[in-house]
Amino acid sequence: MLEHELLLNCARTKFNPEGISGIDLDALDWDYVLRQSKLHNIAPLVHNSLRDFSVPIRKQLQAIYAHTGFHNMLYLEELKKAEEKFKRHGVKVIVLKGPALALEVYGNIALRPFVDVDILMRKEDLPETETLLNSLGYLCEDPEFYKRYHFHLPCAKKGKIDFFFELHWAFVDRFILNRVDMSEVRELSVDGMLPPEINILYLLLHIEKHAFLNKIICRERNPAEWIFSNPRGNQLIWYTDLYELISGNEIDWQSVTELSREWAMQHIVYHNLHILNQLYPLHQVEDVLRGMPRYKIGLLKRLIYVPALRKNSAFTFSPDIQLRPIRALDLVDYVFPSPGALASYYRIAKRPMLAVYYVLHIITGLKEILREFLGICQKKLYANRKREYPARG
């Protein structure tokens, strides 16, 4: 579709007007363009690219751009207050995703929408950080539950304007198979920011967490057709983040590939970088992909994943679980990983040992999932009983 071509071209700061010179702008479905711009959080970038063009949705895009700038300015002021408080109490934090990208990568806070602030810290600092946020008016939801079963703790401050913080002690939950060394991440970070190489790996992990069908999608011939359709778990802004980060920095790709191998996430890096390169071709990404092993999807997983890929509506999950629902397909990947991913995770050099590790991994994985599921059910049952039979004083 011409609308997809326009959106892909406009969703970058390095907009090339010649890229849409052959498109009849009057013939486009502008309601669809506006809807997709908002859905994929690229409306401010589309406004930035089309501000010199007379398009029917110009006023709507301008309003979104102005609102994004005002919203982000308030959030960054709130973040500054929190950072000053953390610093006074010796708590070191690293800003992740939206706020960091808006400042360091896009250079314009109005171009990168975000709805909360994600900050990374040591898990040991969580109690003190939670106390400091409480003093600023924040309440953290069910901290003991999140500390045990999840990888971040959500906190909110309600008022005329609501603010949301997420306190991270890991990049993703343990049901995405990897060996990310968080202490190494903190050591390599400078001035509260991730270096570009680690930021690339983090953004790829973030995509993998949400877009769990990408291992199948990366084999699709027309990436624009699936990224603008549902369900995919993808947002175009995430790939734009990667494009802007890679094209605007001198990347040490040897460090990226070595860390991806050390953290057992080469398969995640490969198929998500492959998708990025389909959307926004970059020579340096092509060079990296050529030097990486390719991970095949087995017949059993194809039978499970492909029907899911073809569905026309988003997946729904039980609302009773208070954390990010662990998708059934996430668990399939965790318990039954590809041989290459398993060999990377356990650092298996000799193939005959792979079968032994595979059986042991399945047994321990199923036991872990069952234990956590029973723990969640037990906590829910206890909470329901407390509501039904409150303590009498």
Contacts in CASP RR format, 6 or more apart in sequence:
PFRMAT RR
TARGET T0000
AUTHOR 0000-0000-0000
METHOD contacts of the structure
MODEL  1
MLEHELLLNCARTKFNPEGISGIDLDALDWDYVLRQSKLHNIAPLVHNSL
RDFSVPIRKQLQAIYAHTGFHNMLYLEELKKAEEKFKRHGVKVIVLKGPA
LALEVYGNIALRPFVDVDILMRKEDLPETETLLNSLGYLCEDPEFYKRYH
FHLPCAKKGKIDFFFELHWAFVDRFILNRVDMSEVRELSVDGMLPPEINI
LYLLLHIEKHAFLNKIICRERNPAEWIFSNPRGNQLIWYTDLYELISGNE
IDWQSVTELSREWAMQHIVYHNLHILNQLYPLHQVEDVLRGMPRYKIGLL
KRLIYVPALRKNSAFTFSPDIQLRPIRALDLVDYVFPSPGALASYYRIAK
RPMLAVYYVLHIITGLKEILREFLGICQKKLYANRKREYPARG
1 224 0 8 1.000
1 225 0 8 1.000
1 228 0 8 1.000
2 23 0 8 1.000
2 24 0 8 1.000
2 27 0 8 1.000
2 28 0 8 1.000
3 28 0 8 1.000
3 29 0 8 1.000
3 32 0 8 1.000
3 33 0 8 1.000
3 36 0 8 1.000
4 224 0 8 1.000
4 225 0 8 1.000
4 228 0 8 1.000
5 20 0 8 1.000
5 23 0 8 1.000
5 224 0 8 1.000
6 20 0 8 1.000
6 23 0 8 1.000
6 28 0 8 1.000
6 33 0 8 1.000
7 33 0 8 1.000
7 36 0 8 1.000
7 37 0 8 1.000
7 40 0 8 1.000
7 42 0 8 1.000
7 46 0 8 1.000
7 228 0 8 1.000
7 236 0 8 1.000
8 224 0 8 1.000
8 236 0 8 1.000
8 279 0 8 1.000
8 280 0 8 1.000
9 15 0 8 1.000
9 16 0 8 1.000
9 19 0 8 1.000
9 20 0 8 1.000
9 49 0 8 1.000
10 20 0 8 1.000
10 42 0 8 1.000
10 45 0 8 1.000
10 46 0 8 1.000
10 49 0 8 1.000
10 50 0 8 1.000
11 40 0 8 1.000
11 42 0 8 1.000
11 45 0 8 1.000
11 46 0 8 1.000
11 49 0 8 1.000
11 236 0 8 1.000
11 237 0 8 1.000
11 240 0 8 1.000
12 45 0 8 1.000
12 49 0 8 1.000
12 240 0 8 1.000
12 243 0 8 1.000
12 244 0 8 1.000
12 280 0 8 1.000
13 45 0 8 1.000
13 48 0 8 1.000
13 106 0 8 1.000
13 111 0 8 1.000
13 244 0 8 1.000
14 247 0 8 1.000
15 48 0 8 1.000
15 49 0 8 1.000
25 53 0 8 1.000
25 55 0 8 1.000
30 55 0 8 1.000
30 56 0 8 1.000
30 57 0 8 1.000
31 57 0 8 1.000
33 46 0 8 1.000
33 57 0 8 1.000
34 43 0 8 1.000
34 57 0 8 1.000
34 60 0 8 1.000
34 61 0 8 1.000
36 228 0 8 1.000
37 43 0 8 1.000
37 46 0 8 1.000
37 61 0 8 1.000
37 64 0 8 1.000
38 64 0 8 1.000
39 235 0 8 1.000
40 227 0 8 1.000
40 228 0 8 1.000
40 235 0 8 1.000
40 236 0 8 1.000
40 237 0 8 1.000
41 113 0 8 1.000
41 235 0 8 1.000
41 236 0 8 1.000
41 237 0 8 1.000
42 236 0 8 1.000
42 237 0 8 1.000
42 240 0 8 1.000
43 61 0 8 1.000
43 64 0 8 1.000
43 65 0 8 1.000
43 68 0 8 1.000
43 113 0 8 1.000
44 61 0 8 1.000
44 64 0 8 1.000
44 65 0 8 1.000
44 68 0 8 1.000
44 69 0 8 1.000
44 110 0 8 1.000
44 111 0 8 1.000
44 112 0 8 1.000
44 113 0 8 1.000
45 111 0 8 1.000
45 237 0 8 1.000
45 240 0 8 1.000
46 61 0 8 1.000
47 58 0 8 1.000
47 61 0 8 1.000
47 62 0 8 1.000
47 64 0 8 1.000
47 65 0 8 1.000
48 65 0 8 1.000
48 108 0 8 1.000
48 111 0 8 1.000
50 58 0 8 1.000
50 61 0 8 1.000
51 58 0 8 1.000
51 62 0 8 1.000
55 61 0 8 1.000
65 110 0 8 1.000
66 110 0 8 1.000
68 110 0 8 1.000
68 111 0 8 1.000
68 112 0 8 1.000
68 113 0 8 1.000
69 109 0 8 1.000
69 110 0 8 1.000
71 113 0 8 1.000
72 99 0 8 1.000
72 102 0 8 1.000
72 109 0 8 1.000
72 110 0 8 1.000
72 112 0 8 1.000
72 113 0 8 1.000
72 114 0 8 1.000
73 109 0 8 1.000
74 161 0 8 1.000
75 99 0 8 1.000
75 114 0 8 1.000
75 117 0 8 1.000
75 163 0 8 1.000
76 99 0 8 1.000
76 102 0 8 1.000
76 103 0 8 1.000
76 109 0 8 1.000
78 117 0 8 1.000
78 163 0 8 1.000
79 95 0 8 1.000
79 99 0 8 1.000
79 117 0 8 1.000
81 136 0 8 1.000
82 117 0 8 1.000
82 119 0 8 1.000
82 132 0 8 1.000
82 133 0 8 1.000
82 136 0 8 1.000
82 165 0 8 1.000
83 93 0 8 1.000
85 132 0 8 1.000
85 135 0 8 1.000
85 136 0 8 1.000
86 92 0 8 1.000
86 93 0 8 1.000
86 129 0 8 1.000
86 132 0 8 1.000
89 128 0 8 1.000
89 132 0 8 1.000
91 121 0 8 1.000
91 125 0 8 1.000
91 128 0 8 1.000
91 129 0 8 1.000
91 132 0 8 1.000
92 121 0 8 1.000
92 122 0 8 1.000
92 125 0 8 1.000
92 186 0 8 1.000
92 192 0 8 1.000
93 119 0 8 1.000
93 120 0 8 1.000
93 121 0 8 1.000
93 129 0 8 1.000
93 192 0 8 1.000
94 119 0 8 1.000
94 120 0 8 1.000
94 121 0 8 1.000
94 185 0 8 1.000
94 186 0 8 1.000
94 189 0 8 1.000
94 192 0 8 1.000
94 193 0 8 1.000
94 194 0 8 1.000
95 117 0 8 1.000
95 118 0 8 1.000
95 119 0 8 1.000
95 120 0 8 1.000
95 192 0 8 1.000
95 193 0 8 1.000
96 118 0 8 1.000
96 119 0 8 1.000
96 120 0 8 1.000
96 168 0 8 1.000
96 194 0 8 1.000
96 202 0 8 1.000
97 114 0 8 1.000
97 118 0 8 1.000
97 203 0 8 1.000
97 206 0 8 1.000
98 112 0 8 1.000
98 114 0 8 1.000
98 118 0 8 1.000
99 114 0 8 1.000
99 117 0 8 1.000
100 193 0 8 1.000
100 194 0 8 1.000
100 199 0 8 1.000
101 112 0 8 1.000
101 241 0 8 1.000
101 244 0 8 1.000
101 245 0 8 1.000
102 108 0 8 1.000
102 109 0 8 1.000
102 111 0 8 1.000
102 112 0 8 1.000
102 114 0 8 1.000
103 109 0 8 1.000
104 193 0 8 1.000
105 112 0 8 1.000
105 241 0 8 1.000
105 244 0 8 1.000
105 245 0 8 1.000
105 248 0 8 1.000
106 112 0 8 1.000
106 244 0 8 1.000
112 237 0 8 1.000
112 241 0 8 1.000
113 237 0 8 1.000
115 164 0 8 1.000
116 154 0 8 1.000
116 164 0 8 1.000
116 165 0 8 1.000
116 166 0 8 1.000
117 163 0 8 1.000
117 164 0 8 1.000
117 165 0 8 1.000
117 166 0 8 1.000
118 152 0 8 1.000
118 165 0 8 1.000
118 166 0 8 1.000
118 168 0 8 1.000
119 165 0 8 1.000
119 166 0 8 1.000
119 167 0 8 1.000
119 168 0 8 1.000
120 168 0 8 1.000
120 169 0 8 1.000
120 182 0 8 1.000
120 185 0 8 1.000
120 186 0 8 1.000
121 129 0 8 1.000
121 167 0 8 1.000
121 168 0 8 1.000
121 169 0 8 1.000
122 169 0 8 1.000
122 186 0 8 1.000
123 147 0 8 1.000
123 169 0 8 1.000
126 143 0 8 1.000
126 147 0 8 1.000
126 153 0 8 1.000
126 167 0 8 1.000
126 169 0 8 1.000
129 167 0 8 1.000
130 140 0 8 1.000
130 143 0 8 1.000
130 153 0 8 1.000
130 155 0 8 1.000
130 167 0 8 1.000
133 140 0 8 1.000
133 155 0 8 1.000
133 165 0 8 1.000
133 167 0 8 1.000
134 140 0 8 1.000
136 157 0 8 1.000
137 157 0 8 1.000
138 155 0 8 1.000
138 156 0 8 1.000
138 157 0 8 1.000
138 163 0 8 1.000
138 165 0 8 1.000
139 155 0 8 1.000
139 156 0 8 1.000
139 157 0 8 1.000
140 153 0 8 1.000
140 154 0 8 1.000
140 155 0 8 1.000
140 167 0 8 1.000
141 153 0 8 1.000
141 154 0 8 1.000
141 155 0 8 1.000
141 156 0 8 1.000
141 322 0 8 1.000
142 322 0 8 1.000
143 153 0 8 1.000
145 322 0 8 1.000
145 323 0 8 1.000
145 379 0 8 1.000
146 152 0 8 1.000
146 153 0 8 1.000
146 154 0 8 1.000
146 322 0 8 1.000
146 323 0 8 1.000
147 153 0 8 1.000
149 323 0 8 1.000
149 372 0 8 1.000
149 376 0 8 1.000
150 173 0 8 1.000
150 323 0 8 1.000
150 324 0 8 1.000
151 168 0 8 1.000
151 169 0 8 1.000
151 170 0 8 1.000
151 171 0 8 1.000
151 172 0 8 1.000
151 173 0 8 1.000
151 174 0 8 1.000
152 166 0 8 1.000
152 167 0 8 1.000
152 168 0 8 1.000
152 169 0 8 1.000
152 170 0 8 1.000
153 166 0 8 1.000
153 167 0 8 1.000
154 164 0 8 1.000
154 165 0 8 1.000
154 166 0 8 1.000
155 164 0 8 1.000
155 165 0 8 1.000
155 166 0 8 1.000
155 167 0 8 1.000
156 162 0 8 1.000
156 163 0 8 1.000
156 164 0 8 1.000
156 165 0 8 1.000
157 163 0 8 1.000
157 164 0 8 1.000
169 182 0 8 1.000
170 180 0 8 1.000
170 182 0 8 1.000
171 180 0 8 1.000
171 182 0 8 1.000
171 185 0 8 1.000
171 202 0 8 1.000
171 205 0 8 1.000
171 206 0 8 1.000
172 178 0 8 1.000
172 180 0 8 1.000
172 205 0 8 1.000
172 206 0 8 1.000
172 208 0 8 1.000
172 209 0 8 1.000
173 209 0 8 1.000
173 324 0 8 1.000
173 326 0 8 1.000
175 326 0 8 1.000
175 330 0 8 1.000
175 331 0 8 1.000
175 334 0 8 1.000
175 369 0 8 1.000
176 205 0 8 1.000
176 208 0 8 1.000
176 209 0 8 1.000
176 268 0 8 1.000
176 330 0 8 1.000
176 333 0 8 1.000
176 334 0 8 1.000
177 264 0 8 1.000
177 333 0 8 1.000
177 334 0 8 1.000
177 337 0 8 1.000
177 341 0 8 1.000
177 342 0 8 1.000
177 345 0 8 1.000
178 205 0 8 1.000
178 263 0 8 1.000
178 264 0 8 1.000
178 265 0 8 1.000
178 268 0 8 1.000
178 345 0 8 1.000
179 262 0 8 1.000
179 263 0 8 1.000
179 264 0 8 1.000
179 345 0 8 1.000
180 201 0 8 1.000
180 205 0 8 1.000
180 263 0 8 1.000
180 265 0 8 1.000
181 262 0 8 1.000
181 263 0 8 1.000
185 194 0 8 1.000
185 198 0 8 1.000
188 194 0 8 1.000
188 195 0 8 1.000
188 198 0 8 1.000
189 195 0 8 1.000
189 198 0 8 1.000
194 202 0 8 1.000
196 245 0 8 1.000
196 246 0 8 1.000
196 249 0 8 1.000
196 251 0 8 1.000
197 251 0 8 1.000
197 252 0 8 1.000
197 255 0 8 1.000
197 256 0 8 1.000
197 259 0 8 1.000
198 259 0 8 1.000
199 245 0 8 1.000
200 242 0 8 1.000
200 245 0 8 1.000
200 246 0 8 1.000
200 251 0 8 1.000
200 256 0 8 1.000
201 256 0 8 1.000
201 259 0 8 1.000
201 260 0 8 1.000
201 263 0 8 1.000
201 265 0 8 1.000
201 269 0 8 1.000
203 238 0 8 1.000
203 241 0 8 1.000
203 242 0 8 1.000
203 245 0 8 1.000
204 242 0 8 1.000
204 265 0 8 1.000
204 268 0 8 1.000
204 269 0 8 1.000
204 272 0 8 1.000
204 273 0 8 1.000
205 265 0 8 1.000
205 268 0 8 1.000
206 238 0 8 1.000
207 214 0 8 1.000
207 234 0 8 1.000
207 238 0 8 1.000
207 239 0 8 1.000
207 272 0 8 1.000
208 214 0 8 1.000
208 268 0 8 1.000
208 272 0 8 1.000
209 324 0 8 1.000
210 233 0 8 1.000
210 234 0 8 1.000
210 235 0 8 1.000
211 217 0 8 1.000
211 232 0 8 1.000
211 233 0 8 1.000
211 234 0 8 1.000
211 272 0 8 1.000
212 233 0 8 1.000
212 327 0 8 1.000
212 329 0 8 1.000
212 330 0 8 1.000
212 333 0 8 1.000
213 231 0 8 1.000
213 232 0 8 1.000
213 233 0 8 1.000
213 305 0 8 1.000
213 308 0 8 1.000
213 309 0 8 1.000
213 329 0 8 1.000
214 234 0 8 1.000
214 271 0 8 1.000
214 272 0 8 1.000
214 275 0 8 1.000
215 267 0 8 1.000
215 271 0 8 1.000
215 295 0 8 1.000
215 297 0 8 1.000
215 305 0 8 1.000
215 333 0 8 1.000
216 297 0 8 1.000
216 302 0 8 1.000
216 305 0 8 1.000
216 306 0 8 1.000
216 309 0 8 1.000
217 223 0 8 1.000
217 226 0 8 1.000
217 232 0 8 1.000
217 234 0 8 1.000
217 275 0 8 1.000
217 309 0 8 1.000
218 271 0 8 1.000
218 272 0 8 1.000
218 274 0 8 1.000
218 275 0 8 1.000
218 278 0 8 1.000
220 226 0 8 1.000
223 275 0 8 1.000
223 278 0 8 1.000
223 279 0 8 1.000
224 279 0 8 1.000
226 232 0 8 1.000
227 234 0 8 1.000
227 236 0 8 1.000
227 239 0 8 1.000
227 279 0 8 1.000
228 236 0 8 1.000
230 312 0 8 1.000
230 313 0 8 1.000
230 314 0 8 1.000
231 311 0 8 1.000
231 313 0 8 1.000
231 314 0 8 1.000
231 315 0 8 1.000
233 314 0 8 1.000
236 279 0 8 1.000
239 275 0 8 1.000
239 276 0 8 1.000
239 279 0 8 1.000
239 280 0 8 1.000
240 280 0 8 1.000
242 276 0 8 1.000
243 276 0 8 1.000
243 279 0 8 1.000
243 280 0 8 1.000
243 282 0 8 1.000
246 282 0 8 1.000
246 284 0 8 1.000
246 285 0 8 1.000
247 282 0 8 1.000
251 284 0 8 1.000
253 284 0 8 1.000
253 287 0 8 1.000
253 288 0 8 1.000
256 269 0 8 1.000
256 288 0 8 1.000
257 266 0 8 1.000
257 269 0 8 1.000
257 288 0 8 1.000
257 291 0 8 1.000
257 292 0 8 1.000
260 266 0 8 1.000
260 268 0 8 1.000
260 269 0 8 1.000
261 344 0 8 1.000
264 341 0 8 1.000
264 344 0 8 1.000
264 345 0 8 1.000
266 292 0 8 1.000
266 293 0 8 1.000
266 295 0 8 1.000
266 344 0 8 1.000
267 295 0 8 1.000
267 338 0 8 1.000
267 340 0 8 1.000
267 341 0 8 1.000
267 344 0 8 1.000
269 292 0 8 1.000
270 289 0 8 1.000
270 292 0 8 1.000
270 293 0 8 1.000
270 294 0 8 1.000
270 295 0 8 1.000
271 295 0 8 1.000
273 285 0 8 1.000
273 288 0 8 1.000
273 289 0 8 1.000
274 289 0 8 1.000
276 282 0 8 1.000
276 285 0 8 1.000
277 285 0 8 1.000
277 286 0 8 1.000
277 289 0 8 1.000
293 340 0 8 1.000
295 338 0 8 1.000
295 340 0 8 1.000
295 341 0 8 1.000
296 338 0 8 1.000
297 305 0 8 1.000
297 338 0 8 1.000
298 338 0 8 1.000
300 336 0 8 1.000
301 332 0 8 1.000
301 333 0 8 1.000
301 336 0 8 1.000
301 338 0 8 1.000
304 329 0 8 1.000
304 332 0 8 1.000
305 329 0 8 1.000
308 315 0 8 1.000
308 329 0 8 1.000
315 327 0 8 1.000
317 325 0 8 1.000
317 327 0 8 1.000
318 325 0 8 1.000
320 380 0 8 1.000
321 376 0 8 1.000
331 369 0 8 1.000
334 365 0 8 1.000
334 369 0 8 1.000
335 361 0 8 1.000
335 362 0 8 1.000
335 365 0 8 1.000
335 366 0 8 1.000
335 369 0 8 1.000
336 362 0 8 1.000
337 345 0 8 1.000
337 361 0 8 1.000
339 354 0 8 1.000
339 358 0 8 1.000
342 348 0 8 1.000
342 354 0 8 1.000
342 357 0 8 1.000
342 358 0 8 1.000
342 361 0 8 1.000
343 351 0 8 1.000
343 354 0 8 1.000
346 357 0 8 1.000
346 361 0 8 1.000
348 354 0 8 1.000
348 357 0 8 1.000
END
